[in-house]
Amino acid sequence: MREGTLHSDDCHHRIGRGLNAGIGTGTTGTHTFKITSRVIAVFFLLLTAAFTAAPCLAQQDWIKTGTGLGVEKVRLAAPDFKPSTTDAKNPGLLKVFNDTLWNDLDSAGIFEMASKSFYPLAVPGNPADVSFGAWNVPPPNAAMLAFGNLGVTGNNVTVQGWLYDVKNITSPQVLGKQYQDAATSDAARLIAHKFADEIIFRLGGGIPGVAESQLYFVRSDGRGHKEIWGMDYDGANQRQITHLGSISLSPRISPDGSRLAFSSMTKTGWEILMYSMDLSRLVSFPKFGGTNLSPAWSADGTKLAFSSSRTGDPEIYTVDQSGGNLKRITSFKGPDVSPVWNRKTGAQIAWVSGRSGLPQIYSMEADGTNVQRLTDEGYAVSPTWSPNGQFLVFSWIRHYGPGAPGAEDIYLMDAASKQWVQLTHDGGRNDFPSWSPDGRHIVFQSSRSGGEQIWSMLADGSNQKQLTFTGSNSQPNWSWK
C-alpha cells in the first residue's frame, strides 16, 4: 500500500470448576462498596483520567476510554465516499470501504455519529464540494466532517480522504490523506481502517485507534478439537492459525505481534507451545513437566508467566521469552493459575488462586512478594490488566453456590482501592475479558446468544456487539497494537 499526506494539521485457564470439587461453596459476604449511578460516574471519571496522555492536552480525558460521562462527544458526520472513476469495480469496493469506515468510527466510543438520514442531498467528494452551512447546522449539526472519494484505475484503487472542522470555516482542514493499493475488498477494508485510525488519533487525544488491531481466540471444530484462530478487531477476516488436531487454549500474542504462546494437549501432556507469526509455524519451546497452562507475556516481551503443576500443586512460574531461567513465584496449598502482568509497570502479576477455597483474584510483585487478595466473595477468575496498569477486568460470580442468585459477569476493579463496577448484567456466562491496546474497549466470551461466542464492548460496558457467529468461540486475546 502506498500512503500519502494530502495535508495534515496535527494537534487461564480458569481454576476449572472440577479443581474445586470438594472445597465447598464457602460463605459470601456483603460487598461494602455500594454501586450507585453517582459512584459509577465518579469511578469512570477516575478511570478516564488515568488514561491521560501528554499529546493534545486540550483534548478531554474522557475520550481516551470512550465513556464520555459528563462530557459531550465530538459530533461527526461521515457520508459515503464518492466514486472518482467510472470503473465497474467502484460500487463493490465503495460499499466495503464505506461500511468499514462507518463501523470503525461508530465503534470508537469517542464520537456522536450524525445519522445519515440527516445529511444533505449533496455530499462532498472533494474539498471544493463542501458546503459548510449544510453540515454545521441542524439537522446534521456536525462539528467534524469526514469525506472523500475512491476510484479504480486498472488493478489499483486510490482513496482520498479529508477530515474537516466544519465549525471553522477559515481553516477547516484537520487531515488529508491519499492511499493506493490493489483493487481488492481486503485492500479497501485496510484503507478504511487506516483512515479511521488517523481520524481517531487526531480527535482522540493522540491515542492510536484499534481498527488495525487483531484478536486471537479458540474455536472448537465440533469433533473434540480446539484450534487457535485470528481475526480483525471487528470480527472480519477470520482465519485458522494452528492445525494441531488437539485441544489448544489460552492464546496470548506477544507485544510485538511476532509470536503466539498458548497451552496445548500434546503427547506428553499439557505444554506451553510457541507459534511464530512470521514463519507461520511452531518454534521450539521447553517442556517443563506436569500440566502447564495459561501463558502470559510481560509488557516488554522478554518474559512469560504461566501455571505449572510440575512439582505437584499448580503454581505460578516465570521464564525468559526463550523458556530459560525458570522461576517459581508462588508456593501455597491450592491451585494458582491464570497469571497476567501489569502492562504498565511490568512489576506486578495478578492471578487466580484457590488457596482460600473458591477461586479469587490476587496480586503480587513479579518476584512473588507482597501478595494481596483483591476479591472477597463468590467465584472470580480470568483477570487482565488495563493498558494503564491501574485497573483489572475479570469474570465474577459474586454469589456462588447452590441456589445463589446472580450470573457470571464481567467486572472492572481499581486495583489500589478495590472498588469495582459491573460491566455485563446477567447475559449468560461472560468470561475471559481482554483489553484493547487503547484502553477504550474490552473483548470477552459470552453464552448469551446460545453457544459461546466472542463479544466486544466499550470500557464502560456499553455498545456490546457480537463478533463471531459460526461454531463455538472462546478465550479472546486482543493484540498489543
ABEGO torsion letter per residue (X at the ends): XBBBBABBBBXXBBBBAAAABGAEAEBBBBBABBBBAAAAAAAAAAAAAAABBABGAABBAAAAAGAGBGBBBBBBBBBBBBBABABAAAAAAAAAAAAAAAAAAAAAGABBBBBAAABBABBBABAAABBAAAAABOAAGBABBBBEBBBBBEABBBBBBBBBBAABAABABABBBBBBBBBBAAAAAAAAAAAAAAAAAAAAGGBBBAAABBBBBBBBAGAGBBBBBBBBAAGBGBBBABBAGBBBBGBBBBAAGABBBBBBBBAAEBBBBBBBAAAGBBBBBBBAEEBBBGBBBBAAGABBBBBBAAAGBBBBBBBBAAGBGBBBABBBBEBBBGBBBBAAAGABBBBBBAAAEBBBBBBBBAAGBGBBBABABEBBBGBBBBAAGABBBBBBBABBEBGBBEBBBBBBBBAAAGBBBBABBGBEBBBGBBBBAAGABBBBBBAAAGBBBBBBBBAAGBGBBBABABEBBBGBBBBAX
